[in-house]
């Protein structure tokens, strides 16, 4: 359910297997009506397919999902993605959904926890499901969808912050199903807060099954969270992992790296690579990376042997531009053993600094900066500064140097400049 106005665009589908003999159609749905976004996959075709032309205008209260229509035989997709643009630029929706259509069941007399995003199995240990936020935000409109309910008691679902109850909650009475939302209360979160959901079913009889939780987040950054239907990897080997959402079984992974990649459709900065490790017996440690176009980036975590808990790269950032393919890579480093991490993610925020010049279609060449007429004599200081800027290239993981205000790239110095 949308709780703000958005433009939904850039539907992106990754098809990993296809035995159909005719077209399959994936499209957006607004309410119970087809939206404008549509991707057609020809019979037998695999790879990436996208709609970069159409868009849907969404308003407060719209219910949104996707439909997949296939002919005979099987179409296998590893991901479906899209962009959501809000007029104010700071509203997003965080969703935690169950992988199974029937929802995740919980018996009476239990307290269970779920992560703030991704496909997450509900657990009884709260620390397993915590995610550390890295920007100030206001969380509102907690919503849960209940698909079945045979409980003889009232269920409470709420937000949690730093192991305490949040301000938002919904109550589901005996046998009630459907959508439940807190439209009154809000939670304020700041960098360093750890958040998750809680489901409490008092003693009684019966079972309740929830399909999804969602919350609106108004702030300057957005947690990009991936969760696992099965987070334990036995005799762990290297894995490629989707950047967001869920459905991945860590015991197998998506197979090839291409199956886990999605194309960025805007410029943004990724920071604060995060992983929650709850079991770790892999010898030699495990490395976690954000990948960009098939290459490990500076966003990196190395978790030593037998070490568990919340781990985060608070130093490095990576700028992405439209067209970059990104995903996660988990490197077992040649060791053996088991590992379990229910959550992996990063902070998605406004771009900090300049995009590399080559990405804008201009590869710096020192000869471009000199006219045919005699060059201006800048003097030793100006010459040293100017040449240093032109020739220094950042190393791996280092930020792109900031352009001087004067001169601009490709420009010409009219007066000597000393710095």
C-alpha positions as CSV (number, residue, x, y, z in Angstrom):
1,X,0.0,0.0,0.0
2,X,1.3,3.4,-1.0
3,X,1.2,6.1,1.7
4,X,2.6,8.9,-0.6
5,X,2.7,9.8,-4.2
6,X,5.2,8.1,-6.4
7,X,6.2,7.5,-10.0
8,X,6.9,3.8,-10.6
9,X,9.2,3.2,-13.5
10,X,12.1,1.1,-15.0
11,X,10.6,-2.3,-14.5
12,X,13.6,-4.8,-14.7
13,X,13.3,-8.6,-14.9
14,X,16.1,-11.2,-14.8
15,X,15.1,-14.5,-16.4
16,X,17.4,-17.5,-15.6
17,X,15.5,-20.3,-17.3
18,X,12.7,-20.5,-19.9
19,X,11.1,-23.6,-21.5
20,X,8.0,-21.7,-22.8
21,X,7.3,-21.6,-26.5
22,X,5.4,-18.3,-26.6
23,X,5.6,-14.9,-24.9
24,X,5.3,-14.4,-21.2
25,X,4.1,-11.0,-19.8
26,X,5.1,-9.3,-16.5
27,X,3.4,-6.1,-15.6
28,X,2.6,-3.7,-12.8
29,X,-0.9,-3.9,-11.2
30,X,-2.5,-0.9,-9.5
31,X,-5.4,-2.1,-7.3
32,X,-7.0,-4.8,-9.4
33,X,-6.1,-3.2,-12.8
34,X,-3.1,-3.5,-15.1
35,X,-0.6,-0.7,-14.8
36,X,1.5,0.8,-17.6
37,X,4.7,-1.0,-16.8
38,X,5.1,-4.1,-19.0
39,X,7.9,-6.5,-19.9
40,X,7.5,-9.2,-22.6
41,X,9.8,-12.2,-22.6
42,X,9.8,-14.2,-25.8
43,X,9.4,-18.0,-25.7
44,X,12.7,-19.7,-24.6
45,X,14.6,-16.4,-24.0
46,X,16.7,-15.7,-20.9
47,X,18.6,-12.7,-19.6
48,X,17.6,-9.2,-18.6
49,X,14.4,-7.5,-19.9
50,X,13.2,-4.1,-19.0
51,X,10.7,-1.3,-19.6
52,X,12.5,2.0,-19.7
53,X,9.6,3.8,-21.5
54,X,6.4,3.5,-19.4
55,X,5.6,4.6,-15.9
56,X,2.8,4.5,-13.3
57,X,1.7,7.4,-11.2
58,X,0.7,6.3,-7.7
59,X,-1.1,8.1,-5.0
60,X,-1.8,7.6,-1.3
61,X,-3.8,4.4,-0.8
62,X,-2.9,2.6,-4.0
63,X,-2.3,-1.1,-3.7
64,X,0.6,-2.2,-5.9
65,X,1.9,-5.6,-7.0
66,X,3.0,-7.4,-10.2
67,X,1.4,-10.1,-12.3
68,X,3.2,-12.8,-14.3
69,X,1.3,-14.5,-17.2
70,X,3.0,-17.4,-18.8
71,X,2.0,-19.9,-21.5
72,X,2.6,-23.7,-21.1
73,X,5.9,-24.8,-19.5
74,X,8.1,-22.9,-17.0
75,X,9.5,-19.4,-16.8
76,X,12.1,-18.9,-14.0
77,X,12.9,-15.4,-12.7
78,X,15.6,-14.5,-10.2
79,X,14.4,-10.9,-9.6
80,X,12.0,-8.2,-10.5
81,X,13.0,-4.6,-9.8
82,X,11.8,-1.0,-10.4
83,X,12.4,2.6,-9.3
84,X,10.1,4.6,-7.1
85,X,10.4,8.4,-7.3
86,X,8.8,10.6,-4.7
87,X,8.1,14.3,-5.3
88,X,9.8,15.3,-2.0
89,X,12.7,12.9,-2.6
90,X,12.7,11.4,0.9
91,X,9.8,8.9,1.2
92,X,10.2,5.2,0.6
93,X,8.5,2.0,1.6
94,X,10.3,-0.8,3.5
95,X,8.7,-4.3,3.1
96,X,9.3,-7.6,4.9
97,X,7.4,-10.4,3.2
98,X,7.1,-14.1,3.5
99,X,8.3,-16.2,0.6
100,X,5.4,-18.6,0.7
101,X,2.0,-17.4,-0.5
102,X,0.4,-18.9,2.6
103,X,2.4,-16.6,4.8
104,X,4.5,-17.5,7.8
105,X,2.5,-19.2,10.6
106,X,2.9,-18.6,14.3
107,X,1.2,-20.5,17.0
108,X,-0.3,-19.1,20.2
109,X,1.9,-18.4,23.2
110,X,5.0,-17.1,21.3
111,X,7.0,-13.9,20.7
112,X,8.7,-13.8,17.4
113,X,10.8,-11.2,15.4
114,X,11.2,-10.2,11.8
115,X,13.6,-7.9,10.0
116,X,12.7,-4.5,8.6
117,X,13.0,-5.6,5.0
118,X,13.6,-8.6,2.7
119,X,12.2,-12.1,2.8
120,X,12.9,-13.1,6.4
121,X,12.1,-16.2,8.4
122,X,10.5,-15.3,11.7
123,X,12.7,-16.1,14.7
124,X,12.6,-16.1,18.5
125,X,15.9,-14.3,18.9
126,X,15.5,-10.5,18.4
127,X,19.2,-9.8,17.7
128,X,19.0,-12.2,14.7
129,X,16.7,-9.7,12.9
130,X,18.1,-6.3,13.8
131,X,19.2,-3.9,11.2
132,X,21.3,-0.7,12.0
133,X,20.0,2.4,10.3
134,X,22.4,5.1,9.2
135,X,20.3,8.1,8.6
136,X,17.6,10.1,10.5
137,X,14.1,9.1,9.5
138,X,10.5,9.0,10.6
139,X,8.8,5.6,10.4
140,X,5.0,5.6,10.0
141,X,2.0,3.6,8.7
142,X,3.0,0.2,10.0
143,X,0.9,-2.3,8.1
144,X,0.5,-6.0,8.3
145,X,-1.4,-8.4,6.0
146,X,-2.8,-11.5,7.6
147,X,-3.7,-14.4,5.3
148,X,-5.1,-16.8,7.9
149,X,-6.0,-16.7,11.6
150,X,-7.4,-19.5,13.8
151,X,-6.2,-18.0,17.1
152,X,-8.4,-17.7,20.1
153,X,-6.4,-14.6,21.3
154,X,-5.6,-11.2,20.1
155,X,-2.2,-10.8,18.3
156,X,-0.1,-7.7,18.6
157,X,2.4,-6.7,15.9
158,X,4.7,-3.7,16.5
159,X,7.9,-1.9,15.6
160,X,10.9,-2.3,17.8
161,X,13.9,0.0,18.3
162,X,17.0,-0.8,20.3
163,X,15.4,-3.9,21.9
164,X,12.4,-1.8,23.2
165,X,8.9,-1.4,21.9
166,X,8.4,1.2,19.2
167,X,5.4,3.6,19.1
168,X,3.6,1.8,16.3
169,X,1.4,-1.3,16.7
170,X,-1.6,-3.1,15.3
171,X,-3.9,-5.5,17.1
172,X,-5.5,-8.5,15.2
173,X,-8.6,-9.9,17.0
174,X,-9.6,-13.6,17.1
175,X,-10.1,-15.0,13.6
176,X,-9.5,-11.6,11.9
177,X,-7.7,-11.6,8.5
178,X,-6.7,-8.9,5.9
179,X,-4.9,-5.6,6.2
180,X,-4.2,-3.9,9.5
181,X,-2.5,-0.4,9.7
182,X,-1.4,2.1,12.4
183,X,-2.2,5.5,10.8
184,X,-1.7,7.5,14.0
185,X,1.7,6.8,15.6
186,X,5.3,7.3,14.3
187,X,8.8,6.3,15.3
188,X,11.8,8.6,15.0
189,X,15.1,6.8,14.3
190,X,18.6,8.1,14.1
191,X,21.9,6.8,12.8
192,X,23.0,3.8,15.0
193,X,19.5,2.7,16.0
194,X,18.7,-1.0,15.5
195,X,15.2,-1.7,14.3
196,X,13.0,-4.7,13.5
197,X,9.4,-6.0,14.0
198,X,7.8,-8.1,16.7
199,X,4.8,-10.4,16.7
200,X,3.2,-11.5,20.1
201,X,0.6,-14.2,20.3
202,X,-0.6,-14.7,23.9
203,X,-1.3,-18.2,25.3
204,X,-4.3,-19.9,23.8
205,X,-5.0,-22.0,20.7
206,X,-4.6,-21.7,17.0
207,X,-2.2,-20.2,14.4
208,X,-1.9,-16.9,12.7
209,X,-0.1,-16.4,9.3
210,X,1.2,-13.1,8.1
211,X,2.3,-12.4,4.5
212,X,4.0,-9.0,4.8
213,X,4.9,-6.1,7.1
214,X,5.6,-2.7,5.7
215,X,6.4,0.7,7.0
216,X,6.8,4.2,5.4
217,X,10.2,5.8,5.9
218,X,10.7,9.5,5.5
219,X,14.3,10.5,5.6
220,X,17.5,11.3,3.6
221,X,18.6,7.7,3.1
222,X,17.1,4.2,2.6
223,X,18.1,0.9,4.0
224,X,18.6,-1.6,1.1
225,X,18.1,-5.0,2.8
226,X,18.2,-8.5,1.5
227,X,17.0,-11.4,3.6
228,X,17.0,-15.2,3.2
229,X,14.4,-17.8,3.3
230,X,17.1,-20.2,4.5
231,X,20.1,-18.3,5.9
232,X,22.3,-21.3,6.9
233,X,24.9,-22.4,4.4
234,X,26.3,-25.8,5.2
235,X,29.8,-26.5,3.9
236,X,29.7,-23.0,2.6
237,X,31.1,-22.0,-0.8
238,X,31.2,-18.6,-2.6
239,X,27.8,-17.1,-3.2
240,X,26.4,-14.2,-5.3
241,X,23.5,-12.5,-3.5
242,X,20.8,-10.1,-4.7
243,X,21.1,-6.6,-3.4
244,X,17.6,-6.3,-2.1
245,X,14.4,-8.1,-1.4
246,X,14.5,-11.8,-0.7
247,X,13.6,-15.3,-1.7
248,X,17.3,-16.5,-2.0
249,X,18.1,-19.7,-0.3
250,X,21.7,-19.3,0.9
251,X,22.3,-23.0,0.7
252,X,22.3,-22.7,-3.1
253,X,22.4,-19.1,-4.1
254,X,21.1,-17.8,-7.5
255,X,23.8,-19.7,-9.3
256,X,25.6,-17.4,-11.7
257,X,26.4,-13.8,-10.9
258,X,24.2,-12.5,-13.7
259,X,21.2,-14.0,-12.0
260,X,21.8,-11.8,-9.0
261,X,22.5,-8.5,-10.8
262,X,20.1,-5.6,-11.2
263,X,20.8,-2.4,-13.2
264,X,20.8,0.9,-11.4
265,X,18.5,3.4,-13.0
266,X,19.6,6.5,-11.1
267,X,22.7,8.0,-9.5
268,X,23.2,7.2,-5.8
269,X,25.8,6.5,-3.2
270,X,26.0,3.1,-1.5
271,X,27.6,3.1,2.0
272,X,27.6,1.2,5.3
273,X,27.7,-2.3,4.0
274,X,26.0,-4.4,6.7
275,X,25.8,-8.0,7.7
276,X,24.2,-9.8,10.7
277,X,26.1,-13.0,11.3
278,X,24.5,-15.4,13.8
279,X,26.5,-18.6,13.2
280,X,30.1,-18.7,11.9
281,X,32.3,-21.8,11.7
282,X,34.0,-21.2,8.4
283,X,37.8,-21.5,8.7
284,X,39.8,-18.5,7.4
285,X,37.0,-16.0,7.8
286,X,34.4,-14.8,5.3
287,X,34.5,-11.7,3.1
288,X,31.4,-9.7,2.1
289,X,31.5,-7.3,-0.8
290,X,29.2,-5.0,-2.8
291,X,29.9,-5.8,-6.4
292,X,29.7,-3.3,-9.3
293,X,29.7,-4.6,-12.9
294,X,31.2,-7.9,-11.8
295,X,34.0,-6.4,-9.7
296,X,34.4,-6.1,-5.9
297,X,34.1,-2.5,-4.7
298,X,35.6,-0.7,-1.8
299,X,32.5,-1.6,0.3
300,X,34.0,-4.6,2.1
301,X,33.6,-6.6,5.3
302,X,35.9,-9.3,6.6
303,X,34.5,-11.4,9.4
304,X,37.1,-13.5,11.2
305,X,36.7,-17.1,12.3
306,X,34.0,-18.0,14.9
307,X,32.9,-14.3,15.1
308,X,29.2,-13.4,15.2
309,X,27.2,-10.2,15.6
310,X,26.5,-7.0,13.6
311,X,29.3,-6.0,11.2
312,X,29.4,-2.8,9.1
313,X,31.8,-0.9,6.8
314,X,31.5,2.7,8.2
315,X,34.4,4.1,6.1
316,X,33.9,3.4,2.4
317,X,31.4,4.6,-0.1
318,X,30.7,3.7,-3.8
319,X,28.9,6.0,-6.3
320,X,26.6,4.2,-8.8
321,X,25.2,5.6,-12.0
322,X,22.4,4.5,-14.3
323,X,23.3,1.3,-16.0
324,X,25.7,-0.1,-13.3
325,X,25.0,-3.7,-12.5
326,X,25.2,-4.4,-8.7
327,X,24.8,-7.2,-6.3
328,X,26.6,-8.8,-3.3
329,X,29.4,-11.4,-3.2
330,X,30.2,-13.6,-0.3
331,X,33.7,-15.1,-0.4
332,X,34.5,-18.1,1.8
333,X,38.2,-17.6,1.2
334,X,39.0,-21.2,0.6
335,X,37.9,-22.3,4.1
336,X,35.3,-24.9,5.1
337,X,32.4,-24.9,7.6
338,X,29.0,-23.4,8.1
339,X,27.8,-19.8,8.3
340,X,24.4,-18.2,8.8
341,X,23.6,-14.5,8.2
342,X,19.8,-13.7,7.9
343,X,20.4,-10.1,6.7
344,X,22.8,-8.3,4.4
345,X,22.4,-4.7,3.2
346,X,23.7,-1.2,2.7
347,X,22.6,2.4,2.9
348,X,21.3,3.9,-0.3
349,X,21.6,7.7,-0.2
350,X,22.1,10.8,-2.3
351,X,25.4,10.9,-4.3
352,X,28.2,12.4,-2.2
353,X,30.8,13.9,-4.5
354,X,31.4,13.9,-8.2
355,X,30.7,11.0,-10.6
356,X,34.0,9.9,-12.3
357,X,34.5,12.0,-15.4
358,X,34.7,9.0,-17.7
359,X,31.2,8.1,-16.8
360,X,30.0,11.4,-18.2
361,X,31.4,10.6,-21.6
362,X,34.6,12.6,-21.2
363,X,37.9,10.8,-20.7
364,X,40.5,13.4,-19.5
365,X,43.4,13.9,-21.8
366,X,46.1,16.4,-20.8
367,X,46.4,17.6,-24.3
368,X,42.8,18.8,-24.3
369,X,43.7,21.6,-22.0
370,X,46.1,23.5,-24.2
371,X,45.1,25.8,-27.0
372,X,47.1,26.2,-30.2
373,X,48.3,29.7,-29.1
374,X,51.1,30.0,-26.7
375,X,50.0,28.8,-23.2
376,X,49.8,31.1,-20.3
377,X,52.7,31.0,-17.8
378,X,51.0,30.1,-14.6
379,X,54.1,30.3,-12.4
380,X,55.4,27.5,-10.3
381,X,52.6,27.2,-7.8
382,X,49.8,27.3,-10.3
383,X,51.6,24.9,-12.6
384,X,52.3,22.4,-9.8
385,X,48.7,22.4,-8.7
386,X,47.2,22.2,-12.1
387,X,49.4,19.3,-13.3
388,X,48.9,17.4,-10.0
389,X,45.1,17.5,-10.5
390,X,45.4,16.3,-14.1
391,X,47.7,13.4,-13.5
392,X,46.8,12.0,-10.1
393,X,44.4,9.0,-10.4
394,X,42.7,7.5,-7.4
395,X,43.7,4.1,-6.2
396,X,41.2,1.3,-5.5
397,X,38.6,2.5,-3.1
398,X,39.8,6.1,-3.0
399,X,37.4,8.9,-3.7
400,X,37.4,10.8,-7.0
401,X,39.3,14.1,-6.5
402,X,37.1,17.2,-6.3
403,X,37.3,19.6,-9.3
404,X,38.7,23.0,-8.6
405,X,36.3,25.8,-8.9
406,X,38.5,27.6,-11.4
407,X,39.4,26.4,-14.0
408,X,36.6,24.1,-15.1
409,X,37.5,20.9,-16.9
410,X,38.4,21.8,-20.5
411,X,38.4,25.5,-19.7
412,X,41.2,28.0,-20.2
413,X,42.9,30.1,-17.6
414,X,42.6,33.8,-18.5
415,X,44.5,35.0,-15.5
416,X,47.3,33.3,-13.5
417,X,45.9,31.4,-10.6
418,X,48.0,30.6,-7.5
419,X,46.9,28.2,-4.7
